[in-house]
């Protein structure tokens, strides 16, 4: 295959002009250009780099309706959702511009020499964070803008000073090409080497494998399935020089309905839950795929309300026919499971649409079969009925790693919530109360990560300003002359407000 085309999510039919299928030669050229650009790009000033990120945001906004229309057609997502996602994409680029300007990410530290210290003198030691090198980023199917070509992985890697080579997601090549063009224009307008950003496209897994295996790539950002993420991790670890893969992969995002909240508002919670479950056809990495509660009248009210809302939910277009087929397979397996009861199923629509499905099992049955924890990507969820608090805690303790865990609670539930919190901290990257996990705020305190299999590295986040740390590493300088030290580590440095830790005391330059 030398060409491929966009596919309309709503119909499954190809449309638009064909795109070239890139191969090993194009990957190698993009990686070589990124390596050639690295030293020039990492030497840019904080202000120049921040302006570059802002210029990317402006170029994306300047694409106007052409970008929105392409993303709507290729993803099947409604226009309002795409417009909001464009705003998020622009916003996170602007946030990282602010992060770069403030300079906290550099973690500048100076421990001056103590030549008179006994029994041994201390050498002069200075530290800063530097970028890793060229980074490979894989576009995500469910966020054609915010987690794709100019998404959070790209924005944070560029903010760190790393050139980026993106493998565009094959489900939205037109969207990816438009955004790639916007970034290329920002690169040129900023006077940067063209290799600061590269983009390769094609439907084969071999293309991504070639990118990860290229020796010039130093880290990988990925959002997608557990199978896809683990395949990249395996490739990266098998290299002559292994590299980190920051993969966001699989999560069912448990919602814990605590007893007093259920008594007070079980019916209302049931209806609100289905609103979160069906948002975006359930195609969010934070979709609430598991509900855990203690059996009783409150849970009965929740189940009745949620079942009614699921049955009435309209079918929605799914991102691709492949995702729709996998959803049907996953829900079919649950429906046929001896320990699982189907509570309600919405209209499934046509072959490109998915309908919501709600299942139920007991705490004992859930604990007995790890397969019930497998993510079904779409509007599918399992209610786990527990006998008592001890069984509820056992179910939580038996969970795999998650992106989120939600507590629906009232004031009288606080003692129970306090007992559960240490368990939840070991299981999830974000713990929230009296909300729903769908919706990830781009800010400084956000963690969009979690223990395996939610991510391949629980120490990191792919959303929020801490995402920049994935693409940096520390370097310590011992007894170097002032003239050859990095400028921000010299005694007379003007750091434009970037903080420095000098002999353990925080100072602002």
C-alpha positions in Angstrom: 0.0 0.0 0.0 1.4 3.4 -1.0 -1.7 5.5 -0.2 -4.5 5.6 2.3 -7.5 7.8 2.9 -9.6 9.3 5.6 -12.7 7.3 6.7 -15.9 9.0 7.8 -16.7 7.6 11.2 -20.5 7.9 10.8 -20.6 5.8 7.6 -17.4 3.8 7.5 -16.8 5.1 3.9 -13.5 6.6 2.6 -13.5 10.3 1.7 -11.1 13.0 0.6 -7.7 12.9 -1.2 -5.3 10.1 -0.5 -2.3 10.4 1.8 1.1 8.9 1.3 2.0 5.9 3.4 5.3 6.6 5.1 7.8 3.9 5.7 11.2 3.2 7.2 12.9 5.8 5.0 10.6 8.6 6.0 10.9 7.6 9.7 14.7 7.6 9.4 14.7 11.0 7.7 12.5 12.6 10.4 14.6 11.1 13.2 17.8 12.3 11.6 16.4 15.8 11.2 15.2 15.8 14.8 18.7 14.7 16.0 20.3 17.4 13.9 18.0 20.1 15.4 18.3 19.0 19.0 21.3 21.0 20.1 20.1 24.2 18.4 16.6 23.8 19.9 17.6 22.9 23.4 19.8 26.0 23.5 16.9 28.3 22.9 16.1 30.8 25.6 13.0 30.3 27.8 11.3 33.3 26.2 12.0 32.1 22.6 10.7 28.6 23.4 7.6 30.0 25.1 6.9 32.2 22.1 7.3 29.2 19.8 4.6 27.3 21.8 2.3 30.3 21.6 2.9 30.6 17.9 1.8 26.9 17.4 -1.4 27.7 19.3 -2.1 30.7 17.1 -1.4 28.7 13.9 -3.9 26.0 15.1 -6.5 28.6 15.8 -5.9 30.1 12.4 -6.9 26.8 10.7 -10.5 27.7 11.6 -13.4 25.6 10.4 -11.2 23.4 8.1 -9.7 21.8 11.2 -13.0 21.4 13.0 -14.8 19.9 10.0 -12.0 17.4 9.3 -12.0 16.2 13.0 -15.8 15.9 13.1 -15.8 13.8 9.9 -12.9 11.5 10.9 -13.9 11.0 14.5 -17.7 11.1 14.5 -17.5 13.4 17.5 -19.9 16.4 17.6 -18.8 19.8 16.5 -19.1 21.3 20.0 -16.8 18.6 21.5 -14.2 19.2 18.8 -14.3 23.0 19.3 -13.9 22.4 23.1 -11.0 20.0 22.3 -9.4 22.6 20.1 -9.6 25.1 23.0 -8.0 22.6 25.3 -5.2 22.0 22.8 -4.5 25.7 22.5 -4.8 26.1 26.2 -2.3 23.5 27.1 0.2 24.9 24.6 -0.2 28.3 26.3 0.1 26.7 29.8 3.4 25.1 28.8 4.6 28.5 27.4 4.0 29.9 30.9 5.7 26.9 32.5 8.8 27.4 30.3 8.9 31.2 31.1 8.8 30.6 34.9 11.7 28.2 34.8 10.8 26.0 37.8 11.2 22.9 35.6 14.9 23.5 35.4 15.3 22.7 39.2 18.4 24.8 39.5 20.5 23.9 42.5 23.8 25.1 43.8 25.8 23.7 46.7 28.9 25.9 47.0 32.3 24.4 47.8 33.2 24.0 51.5 37.0 23.7 51.4 37.4 24.0 55.1 34.8 21.3 56.0 36.1 18.4 58.1 36.8 15.6 57.9 36.4 16.1 54.1 35.9 19.3 52.1 32.8 19.6 49.9 33.3 20.2 46.1 31.3 22.8 44.3 28.2 21.1 42.9 25.5 22.6 40.6 22.5 20.9 39.0 20.0 21.6 36.3 17.5 19.6 34.2 18.2 19.1 30.5 16.0 17.7 27.7 16.4 14.0 26.8 16.6 14.4 23.0 14.2 13.6 20.2 10.8 12.2 21.4 8.4 10.0 19.5 4.7 10.7 20.1 1.8 8.5 19.0 -1.6 10.2 18.3 -4.6 8.9 20.1 -7.9 7.8 18.5 -10.3 9.3 21.0 -8.8 12.8 21.1 -7.9 13.9 17.5 -6.5 17.2 18.8 -5.8 17.2 22.5 -3.9 13.9 22.7 -2.6 13.8 19.1 -0.3 15.7 16.8 -0.1 18.9 18.9 -1.5 17.3 22.1 -0.1 17.1 25.6 2.8 14.8 24.9 4.0 17.0 22.0 3.5 20.2 23.9 5.3 19.0 27.0 8.2 17.5 25.0 8.6 20.7 23.0 8.5 22.7 26.3 11.3 20.6 27.7 13.4 21.4 24.7 13.0 18.1 22.8 12.3 17.8 19.1 9.3 15.7 18.4 8.4 13.1 15.7 4.7 12.3 15.7 3.1 9.2 14.3 -0.3 10.5 13.3 -3.2 8.2 14.2 -4.5 6.5 11.0 -8.1 7.2 12.0 -7.7 10.9 11.4 -5.0 11.6 8.8 -6.6 14.8 7.5 -6.8 16.3 11.0 -3.2 15.3 11.8 -1.9 16.7 8.5 -3.6 20.1 9.1 -2.1 20.4 12.6 1.3 19.2 11.5 1.2 21.9 8.9 0.4 24.5 11.6 3.3 23.3 13.7 5.7 23.4 10.7 4.7 27.0 10.0 5.4 27.9 13.6 8.8 26.3 13.4 9.7 28.3 10.3 8.3 31.6 11.7 10.4 31.0 14.8 13.6 30.6 12.9 14.1 27.1 14.2 15.5 24.1 12.3 12.8 22.1 10.4 13.7 19.0 12.4 12.2 20.4 15.6 9.0 18.8 14.4 8.4 15.8 12.2 5.2 13.9 11.2 4.9 10.5 9.7 1.6 8.8 8.7 0.3 5.4 7.7 -2.0 2.6 8.9 0.6 -0.1 9.7 2.0 -1.0 13.1 5.4 -1.4 11.5 5.6 2.4 11.1 5.4 2.9 14.8 7.8 0.1 15.5 10.4 1.7 13.2 10.0 5.0 15.0 10.5 3.5 18.5 13.4 1.5 17.4 15.3 4.4 15.7 18.4 4.9 17.8 18.0 8.7 17.7 14.7 8.6 19.6 15.2 9.0 23.4 11.6 8.6 24.8 8.1 7.8 23.7 4.7 9.2 24.5 1.7 7.0 23.8 -2.1 7.0 24.5 -4.0 3.9 23.5 -4.7 0.3 24.3 -2.9 -1.9 26.8 -1.8 -4.2 24.0 -0.4 -1.3 21.9 1.4 0.3 24.8 3.0 -2.9 26.0 4.2 -3.7 22.4 6.0 -0.4 22.3 7.4 -0.9 25.8 8.8 -4.3 24.7 10.4 -2.8 21.6 11.9 0.1 23.5 13.4 -2.3 26.1 14.8 -4.6 23.5 16.9 -1.7 21.9 20.6 -1.6 22.3 20.0 1.5 24.4 16.6 1.1 26.1 14.4 4.2 26.4 11.4 5.1 28.5 7.9 4.7 27.1 5.3 6.8 28.8 2.1 4.9 27.9 -1.4 5.6 29.1 -3.2 2.4 28.5 -6.1 0.8 30.4 -8.4 1.9 33.2 -12.0 1.2 34.3 -12.1 4.1 36.8 -14.1 2.7 39.7 -16.9 4.7 41.3 -17.5 3.9 44.9 -21.1 4.7 46.1 -20.9 5.1 49.8 -23.9 4.1 51.9 -25.2 7.5 53.2 -24.9 9.1 49.7 -26.9 6.1 48.3 -29.6 6.5 50.9 -29.9 10.2 50.2 -29.7 10.3 46.5 -29.4 6.8 44.9 -31.8 7.6 42.1 -30.2 10.9 41.2 -26.8 9.3 41.2 -28.0 6.6 38.9 -29.1 9.1 36.3 -26.0 11.2 36.6 -23.8 8.2 36.3 -25.2 7.3 32.9 -24.6 10.8 31.7 -20.9 10.2 32.4 -21.0 6.7 31.1 -22.4 7.7 27.7 -20.5 10.9 27.2 -18.6 10.7 23.9 -20.0 7.2 23.4 -18.0 6.1 26.4 -14.8 6.6 24.5 -12.9 8.3 27.3 -9.9 6.9 29.1 -11.7 8.0 32.3 -15.0 6.4 31.5 -16.6 5.0 34.7 -16.5 1.3 33.8 -17.0 0.0 37.3 -19.4 0.8 40.2 -18.8 -0.6 43.7 -21.3 -0.4 46.5 -22.8 -2.2 49.5 -26.1 -3.9 48.7 -29.3 -2.2 50.0 -32.3 -0.1 49.1 -30.0 2.8 48.1 -28.1 0.7 45.6 -31.5 -0.8 44.4 -32.6 2.8 43.6 -29.4 3.6 41.9 -29.6 0.4 39.7 -33.2 1.1 38.8 -32.5 4.7 37.7 -29.3 3.8 35.9 -30.9 0.9 34.1 -33.8 3.1 32.9 -31.4 5.7 31.7 -29.2 3.2 29.8 -32.3 1.7 28.1 -33.3 5.1 26.9 -29.8 6.2 25.8 -29.5 6.9 22.1 -26.8 5.1 20.1 -23.8 7.2 19.2 -21.2 7.0 16.5 -18.0 5.3 17.6 -14.6 6.5 16.5 -13.9 3.6 14.1 -15.5 0.4 12.9 -12.7 -1.5 14.6 -13.4 0.2 17.9 -17.1 -0.6 17.4 -16.3 -4.3 16.7 -14.1 -4.5 19.8 -16.9 -2.9 21.9 -19.4 -5.5 20.6 -17.0 -8.3 21.4 -16.3 -7.0 24.9 -19.9 -6.5 25.9 -20.8 -9.8 24.3 -18.3 -11.6 26.4 -19.7 -10.0 29.6 -23.3 -10.8 28.6 -22.4 -14.4 28.2 -20.4 -14.6 31.5 -22.0 -17.0 34.0 -21.3 -14.7 36.9 -22.6 -11.5 35.2 -26.2 -10.3 34.8 -27.2 -7.8 32.0 -29.2 -5.1 33.7 -29.9 -2.9 30.7 -28.9 -2.3 27.1 -29.6 0.7 24.9 -30.3 0.7 21.2 -27.1 -0.4 19.4 -27.9 1.5 16.2 -26.0 0.6 13.0 -22.6 -0.9 12.5 -20.8 2.3 13.2 -22.7 3.1 16.4 -22.6 1.7 20.0 -25.3 1.5 22.6 -24.8 1.7 26.3 -24.8 -1.6 28.4 -25.0 -2.0 32.1 -24.0 -5.2 33.9 -24.1 -6.5 37.5 -22.1 -9.0 39.6 -21.4 -9.7 43.2 -18.3 -8.8 45.1 -17.3 -12.5 45.5 -17.7 -13.2 41.8 -15.8 -10.1 40.8 -12.9 -11.1 43.1 -12.9 -14.6 41.7 -12.4 -13.6 38.0 -9.7 -11.0 37.0 -11.2 -11.0 33.5 -14.1 -8.8 34.9 -11.5 -6.0 35.3 -10.7 -5.9 31.6 -11.5 -2.5 30.0 -14.3 -2.5 27.5 -13.7 0.7 25.5 -17.1 2.3 25.2 -20.3 2.9 27.2 -20.1 -0.3 29.3 -20.0 -0.6 33.0 -20.4 -3.3 35.8 -22.1 -2.7 39.1 -20.4 -4.8 41.9 -22.8 -5.6 44.8 -20.8 -6.1 48.0 -22.2 -7.6 51.2 -20.5 -5.3 53.6 -17.7 -2.8 54.1 -15.1 -5.6 54.4 -16.0 -7.0 51.0 -16.1 -3.6 49.5 -12.6 -2.9 50.8 -11.5 -6.3 49.4 -12.8 -5.5 46.0 -10.9 -2.2 46.0 -7.7 -3.9 47.2 -8.0 -6.4 44.4 -8.2 -3.8 41.7 -5.6 -3.2 39.1 -4.0 0.3 38.7 -6.4 3.0 37.6 -6.3 6.6 36.3 -9.1 7.6 38.6 -11.2 6.5 41.6 -14.4 8.3 42.5 -16.1 8.6 45.9 -19.8 9.5 45.9 -20.2 10.4 49.6 -22.1 12.5 52.1 -20.8 13.9 55.4 -21.7 10.8 57.3 -19.6 8.7 54.9 -16.4 10.5 55.8 -15.1 8.0 58.3 -15.6 5.2 55.7 -14.0 7.3 53.0 -11.1 8.0 55.3 -10.5 4.3 55.8 -10.7 3.6 52.1 -8.4 6.5 51.1 -5.1 4.7 51.7 -6.3 1.8 49.5 -7.3 4.2 46.8 -4.0 6.1 46.9 -2.3 2.8 46.0 -4.6 2.2 43.1 -5.2 5.5 41.3 -3.5 8.6 40.1 -6.5 10.9 40.8 -9.1 10.5 43.6 -12.2 12.6 43.3 -15.3 13.2 45.4 -18.9 13.8 44.3 -18.2 14.2 40.7 -17.6 11.9 37.7 -14.2 10.9 36.3 -14.9 12.0 32.7 -13.3 15.5 32.2 -9.6 16.1 32.9 -8.6 19.7 33.8 -5.4 20.9 32.3 -3.6 22.6 35.2 -0.7 22.4 37.6 -2.2 20.0 40.2 -3.7 17.4 37.7 -2.4 13.9 37.5 -3.5 11.9 34.5 -1.6 8.7 35.2 -1.6 5.8 37.7 -0.2 2.4 38.6 0.0 -0.3 35.9 -1.9 -1.0 33.7 -3.3 2.6 33.7 0.1 3.7 32.6 3.5 2.1 32.1 5.1 4.5 34.6 3.1 5.4 37.7 5.5 8.2 38.6 4.4 10.4 35.7 1.4 12.3 34.3 0.4 13.0 30.7 -1.8 16.0 31.6 -0.8 19.1 33.6 2.5 21.0 34.0 4.3 18.0 35.6 4.1 16.3 32.2 7.3 18.1 31.2 9.3 16.1 33.7 9.0 13.0 31.6 11.3 14.5 29.0 14.0 15.9 31.3 17.0 14.5 33.1 19.3 15.9 35.8 23.0 16.8 35.2 25.3 17.7 38.0 28.4 19.9 37.4 31.3 19.5 39.8 34.0 22.1 40.2 33.5 23.6 36.7 34.9 27.0 36.0 32.4 29.8 36.0 33.1 30.6 32.3 32.0 27.2 31.1 29.1 26.6 33.4 25.6 26.8 32.0 24.6 30.5 32.3 21.8 29.9 34.8 24.1 28.1 37.2 26.8 30.8 37.4 27.2 33.0 40.5 26.2 36.2 38.6 23.3 34.6 36.7 20.2 36.6 36.0 17.5 33.9 35.9 14.5 36.2 35.2 12.6 34.9 38.2 13.5 31.3 37.8 14.1 29.9 41.4 17.4 28.5 42.5 18.1 26.4 45.6 21.4 27.7 46.9 22.9 25.8 49.7 19.5 24.6 50.6 17.9 28.1 50.6 15.3 29.0 47.9 16.1 32.2 46.1 14.5 34.0 43.1 16.9 35.3 40.4 
